[in-house]
């Protein structure tokens, strides 16, 4: 589970930073990564689980920020078209 959380954390950070339109998907992957990392850390201390937890938290926060930023930009553009 530590490896899975690490992979999901890396994917969530990449989706949030590179493909900022997929902020919602990055947030979902980050949330699942946090859950997997916390389950893995309960079974025993593992470096990959810790790295997965940190990356998943970063991916979740960045994903939510990108989602909100895209929503604000789309709302601003829609209000300009009226």
N, CA and C atoms as a LAMMPS dump frame, in Angstrom:
ITEM: TIMESTEP
0
ITEM: NUMBER OF ATOMS
246
ITEM: BOX BOUNDS ff ff ff
-5.0000000000000000e+02 5.0000000000000000e+02
-5.0000000000000000e+02 5.0000000000000000e+02
-5.0000000000000000e+02 5.0000000000000000e+02
ITEM: ATOMS id mol type element x y z
1 1 1 N 0.817 -1.199 0
2 1 2 C 0 0 0
3 1 3 C 0.86 1.262 0
4 2 1 N 2.051 1.151 0.544
5 2 2 C 2.948 2.304 0.533
6 2 3 C 3.352 2.687 -0.874
7 3 1 N 3.6 1.671 -1.716
8 3 2 C 3.968 1.936 -3.108
9 3 3 C 2.791 2.562 -3.853
10 4 1 N 1.59 2.055 -3.602
11 4 2 C 0.4 2.602 -4.272
12 4 3 C 0.17 4.052 -3.87
13 5 1 N 0.355 4.37 -2.597
14 5 2 C 0.175 5.754 -2.163
15 5 3 C 1.235 6.664 -2.766
16 6 1 N 2.455 6.143 -2.911
17 6 2 C 3.525 6.926 -3.534
18 6 3 C 3.207 7.205 -5.001
19 7 1 N 2.737 6.186 -5.708
20 7 2 C 2.383 6.362 -7.121
21 7 3 C 1.223 7.347 -7.268
22 8 1 N 0.197 7.208 -6.43
23 8 2 C -0.937 8.129 -6.502
24 8 3 C -0.531 9.556 -6.132
25 9 1 N 0.376 9.7 -5.185
26 9 2 C 0.865 11.027 -4.824
27 9 3 C 1.623 11.681 -5.963
28 10 1 N 2.471 10.902 -6.63
29 10 2 C 3.213 11.436 -7.78
30 10 3 C 2.257 11.826 -8.897
31 11 1 N 1.29 10.963 -9.179
32 11 2 C 0.314 11.274 -10.24
33 11 3 C -0.515 12.506 -9.9
34 12 1 N -0.908 12.656 -8.642
35 12 2 C -1.715 13.815 -8.277
36 12 3 C -0.934 15.11 -8.401
37 13 1 N 0.348 15.085 -8.043
38 13 2 C 1.169 16.295 -8.186
39 13 3 C 1.363 16.625 -9.66
40 14 1 N 1.626 15.614 -10.476
41 14 2 C 1.815 15.847 -11.912
42 14 3 C 0.539 16.388 -12.545
43 15 1 N -0.605 15.801 -12.205
44 15 2 C -1.861 16.28 -12.774
45 15 3 C -2.169 17.705 -12.329
46 16 1 N -1.86 18.028 -11.084
47 16 2 C -2.16 19.363 -10.574
48 16 3 C -1.261 20.421 -11.188
49 17 1 N -0.006 20.098 -11.422
50 17 2 C 0.942 21.099 -11.901
51 17 3 C 0.963 21.185 -13.423
52 18 1 N 1.09 20.054 -14.085
53 18 2 C 1.247 20.061 -15.534
54 18 3 C -0.097 20.208 -16.24
55 19 1 N -1.075 19.412 -15.836
56 19 2 C -2.401 19.447 -16.449
57 19 3 C -3.368 20.092 -15.466
58 20 1 N -3.293 21.403 -15.341
59 20 2 C -4.052 22.09 -14.295
60 20 3 C -5.564 22.023 -14.503
61 21 1 N -6.016 21.671 -15.69
62 21 2 C -7.447 21.511 -15.919
63 21 3 C -8.006 20.277 -15.247
64 22 1 N -7.132 19.365 -14.858
65 22 2 C -7.556 18.148 -14.179
66 22 3 C -7.332 18.251 -12.672
67 23 1 N -7.586 19.41 -12.106
68 23 2 C -7.41 19.611 -10.675
69 23 3 C -8.323 18.743 -9.842
70 24 1 N -9.516 18.502 -10.343
71 24 2 C -10.466 17.646 -9.624
72 24 3 C -9.96 16.213 -9.557
73 25 1 N -9.352 15.734 -10.637
74 25 2 C -8.816 14.379 -10.647
75 25 3 C -7.584 14.278 -9.745
76 26 1 N -6.777 15.313 -9.722
77 26 2 C -5.612 15.335 -8.836
78 26 3 C -6.048 15.307 -7.374
79 27 1 N -7.13 16.01 -7.055
80 27 2 C -7.638 16.014 -5.684
81 27 3 C -8.154 14.635 -5.285
82 28 1 N -8.829 13.955 -6.196
83 28 2 C -9.34 12.614 -5.902
84 28 3 C -8.187 11.641 -5.699
85 29 1 N -7.198 11.676 -6.589
86 29 2 C -6.045 10.796 -6.446
87 29 3 C -5.269 11.097 -5.163
88 30 1 N -5.162 12.356 -4.819
89 30 2 C -4.479 12.729 -3.576
90 30 3 C -5.209 12.216 -2.347
91 31 1 N -6.531 12.28 -2.38
92 31 2 C -7.321 11.786 -1.252
93 31 3 C -7.179 10.275 -1.093
94 32 1 N -7.241 9.55 -2.195
95 32 2 C -7.063 8.101 -2.143
96 32 3 C -5.64 7.759 -1.692
97 33 1 N -4.659 8.517 -2.142
98 33 2 C -3.284 8.312 -1.717
99 33 3 C -3.093 8.541 -0.229
100 34 1 N -3.771 9.532 0.329
101 34 2 C -3.695 9.794 1.77
102 34 3 C -4.283 8.625 2.552
103 35 1 N -5.411 8.103 2.072
104 35 2 C -6.042 6.972 2.758
105 35 3 C -5.133 5.745 2.722
106 36 1 N -4.579 5.447 1.551
107 36 2 C -3.689 4.289 1.446
108 36 3 C -2.43 4.455 2.29
109 37 1 N -1.885 5.661 2.325
110 37 2 C -0.676 5.896 3.117
111 37 3 C -0.955 5.761 4.604
112 38 1 N -2.105 6.235 5.054
113 38 2 C -2.413 6.115 6.481
114 38 3 C -2.643 4.664 6.876
115 39 1 N -3.258 3.869 6.003
116 39 2 C -3.429 2.439 6.286
117 39 3 C -2.073 1.745 6.307
118 40 1 N -1.191 2.093 5.383
119 40 2 C 0.134 1.481 5.332
120 40 3 C 0.973 1.859 6.546
121 41 1 N 0.832 3.097 7.019
122 41 2 C 1.608 3.528 8.178
123 41 3 C 1.117 2.86 9.463
124 42 1 N -0.165 2.468 9.514
125 42 2 C -0.668 1.762 10.694
126 42 3 C -0.085 0.364 10.794
127 43 1 N 0.21 -0.246 9.646
128 43 2 C 0.789 -1.594 9.651
129 43 3 C 2.25 -1.585 10.082
130 44 1 N 2.918 -0.493 9.894
131 44 2 C 4.318 -0.395 10.287
132 44 3 C 4.959 0.808 9.627
133 45 1 N 6.005 1.337 10.233
134 45 2 C 6.662 2.503 9.638
135 45 3 C 7.332 2.127 8.315
136 46 1 N 7.043 2.917 7.313
137 46 2 C 7.568 2.65 5.982
138 46 3 C 7.903 3.981 5.326
139 47 1 N 9.081 4.06 4.731
140 47 2 C 9.502 5.306 4.082
141 47 3 C 8.663 5.643 2.869
142 48 1 N 8.261 4.627 2.118
143 48 2 C 7.429 4.889 0.938
144 48 3 C 6.051 5.386 1.329
145 49 1 N 5.511 4.875 2.412
146 49 2 C 4.206 5.344 2.871
147 49 3 C 4.281 6.8 3.311
148 50 1 N 5.369 7.167 3.965
149 50 2 C 5.545 8.559 4.388
150 50 3 C 5.694 9.481 3.182
151 51 1 N 6.492 9.063 2.211
152 51 2 C 6.658 9.866 0.997
153 51 3 C 5.338 9.955 0.237
154 52 1 N 4.597 8.859 0.185
155 52 2 C 3.287 8.875 -0.469
156 52 3 C 2.307 9.788 0.232
157 53 1 N 2.362 9.804 1.564
158 53 2 C 1.484 10.688 2.328
159 53 3 C 1.798 12.151 2.045
160 54 1 N 3.073 12.483 2.055
161 54 2 C 3.473 13.877 1.804
162 54 3 C 3.098 14.302 0.386
163 55 1 N 3.41 13.471 -0.596
164 55 2 C 3.081 13.82 -1.983
165 55 3 C 1.575 13.876 -2.211
166 56 1 N 0.829 13.005 -1.554
167 56 2 C -0.626 13.013 -1.714
168 56 3 C -1.242 14.272 -1.107
169 57 1 N -0.704 14.699 0.021
170 57 2 C -1.196 15.947 0.63
171 57 3 C -0.891 17.132 -0.279
172 58 1 N 0.321 17.177 -0.805
173 58 2 C 0.69 18.256 -1.725
174 58 3 C -0.187 18.212 -2.97
175 59 1 N -0.392 17.017 -3.524
176 59 2 C -1.241 16.879 -4.708
177 59 3 C -2.676 17.272 -4.445
178 60 1 N -3.197 16.922 -3.262
179 60 2 C -4.566 17.291 -2.905
180 60 3 C -4.721 18.805 -2.811
181 61 1 N -3.798 19.446 -2.128
182 61 2 C -3.867 20.906 -1.964
183 61 3 C -3.712 21.611 -3.31
184 62 1 N -2.727 21.197 -4.095
185 62 2 C -2.528 21.823 -5.408
186 62 3 C -3.71 21.553 -6.337
187 63 1 N -4.25 20.343 -6.283
188 63 2 C -5.403 20.018 -7.118
189 63 3 C -6.611 20.873 -6.786
190 64 1 N -6.861 21.059 -5.495
191 64 2 C -7.987 21.904 -5.094
192 64 3 C -7.755 23.365 -5.484
193 65 1 N -6.523 23.83 -5.34
194 65 2 C -6.211 25.204 -5.754
195 65 3 C -6.395 25.399 -7.257
196 66 1 N -5.944 24.44 -8.041
197 66 2 C -6.102 24.534 -9.495
198 66 3 C -7.566 24.451 -9.9
199 67 1 N -8.336 23.617 -9.209
200 67 2 C -9.762 23.513 -9.505
201 67 3 C -10.471 24.832 -9.218
202 68 1 N -10.173 25.426 -8.082
203 68 2 C -10.789 26.709 -7.731
204 68 3 C -10.338 27.802 -8.699
205 69 1 N -9.068 27.804 -9.068
206 69 2 C -8.564 28.815 -10
207 69 3 C -9.234 28.684 -11.363
208 70 1 N -9.398 27.463 -11.842
209 70 2 C -10.068 27.265 -13.131
210 70 3 C -11.53 27.683 -13.055
211 71 1 N -12.19 27.385 -11.938
212 71 2 C -13.592 27.775 -11.777
213 71 3 C -13.734 29.297 -11.749
214 72 1 N -12.81 29.974 -11.097
215 72 2 C -12.852 31.442 -11.051
216 72 3 C -12.614 32.028 -12.442
217 73 1 N -11.651 31.457 -13.168
218 73 2 C -11.374 31.958 -14.516
219 73 3 C -12.558 31.734 -15.456
220 74 1 N -13.161 30.584 -15.384
221 74 2 C -14.317 30.308 -16.252
222 74 3 C -15.482 31.211 -15.865
223 75 1 N -15.699 31.407 -14.574
224 75 2 C -16.76 32.309 -14.131
225 75 3 C -16.512 33.739 -14.561
226 76 1 N -15.261 34.178 -14.499
227 76 2 C -14.919 35.531 -14.928
228 76 3 C -15.106 35.707 -16.429
229 77 1 N -14.725 34.697 -17.198
230 77 2 C -14.912 34.778 -18.643
231 77 3 C -16.399 34.743 -19.012
232 78 1 N -17.169 33.956 -18.28
233 78 2 C -18.605 33.886 -18.558
234 78 3 C -19.289 35.22 -18.236
235 79 1 N -18.846 35.876 -17.185
236 79 2 C -19.458 37.164 -16.845
237 79 3 C -19.062 38.252 -17.841
238 80 1 N -17.915 38.1 -18.488
239 80 2 C -17.501 39.082 -19.487
240 80 3 C -18.28 38.909 -20.779
241 81 1 N -18.762 37.724 -21.049
242 81 2 C -19.487 37.467 -22.293
243 81 3 C -20.925 37.967 -22.259
244 82 1 N -21.437 38.232 -21.086
245 82 2 C -22.841 38.647 -20.973
246 82 3 C -23.023 40.078 -21.336
